Amino acid sequence: MATVNSREIVDEIIAGNGHYEGDPQVIKIVKYQNMFNGGDAYGLVYETDGDVNRYENSAACINPQVIWSVNKKEVK
């Protein structure tokens, strides 16, 4: 699991069907509002993560939305 703030990196991962050089396979990307900086953040869920539902609505993860998954290949 990792969080990135760059939409550019997210777009690269999506274009690579979940692959980003040096990282494990991403299987899901969740966009949410980060309470710490008030901006958008992107949670990357890797195939090696034990908890694929890690990004849920909470004080630190506001309005989470799955924007891409390897199974659905959806981009929002």
Secondary structure, 3 states (H helix, E strand, C coil): CEEECCHHHHHHHHHCCCCCCCCCCEEEEEEEEECCCCCEEEEEEECCCCCCCCCCCCCCEEEEEEEEECCCCCCC
